[in-house]
Amino acid sequence: MFQNRPASAADLIPQSERQPCEVWTRVMGYHRPVSSFNLGKKGEFRERLYFSERAAGLE
């Protein structure tokens, strides 16, 4: 099924050498890691909509 797909970084790096990626976001004028958010704030973060210049026709 996936015989002709190109190799990705996940295919090339052994699981033992991989590390989690920490996501940061701007909240109230300063940056914080999403992992430090409480349950409610994590839910708000997942529901955010992101502005796209292409979708708005501004490119």
Summary of the structure (lengths in Angstrom):
residues: 59
radius of gyration: 17.5
end to end distance: 37.3
largest distance: 46.7
contacts: 68
relative contact order: 0.09
helix: 39%
strand: 14%
